[in-house]
């Protein structure tokens, strides 16, 4: 998918803090997702007290969210609610893109 930067293409900017590498090819920080994209949360890399609070408000592992606005803060659709997180906090939420069902079937089909 072109909405996620490949690990070798990760921008190295100190101002935005986007120098965190992707842990897997299709897993990147929420801060690197384009607005309008639906993703699944894979891991939370924040301190334990922050991770606990994120889970309480709906940002838990395997939760599907949609990034609505990507500006100074990121506004996400989570469990039928709109929640804002800072760009710094979004760096600590690792997500993967949702793969449409037809693409999943094509990827799994024997060649």
C-alpha positions, 0 to 999 in steps of 0.5 A: 500500500502506498499510504505507509512508507516502506521501512527504507523510505522512513523520513528522518525529521526531528521536528515531527519525531518521525524517525522511529523505524517500522517494526514490520513492513506494514506496521508503522506508527499511527502518526505516519498514516494518511487521513481517511485510512482505516487501520488496526492497532497492533502494539502500544509502545507507551509507558504502562500508565499511558498504555493502560489509559489508551486501552481504557478509551478504546485504543487497544490492541486489535482495535480497528480505528479510522484516522479522520484528521491528521494535523497538529493533533490526530483525530480518530474514529474509535468505537463510534466516538471521535478521539484526539491524540497528540502527534507524540502519542501517535508515534507510540501506537503501532498500526497496520493497514486493513487489507480488503477481503478480495486482496486477502484472498488473492494473496493467499491463493496458490500460484 
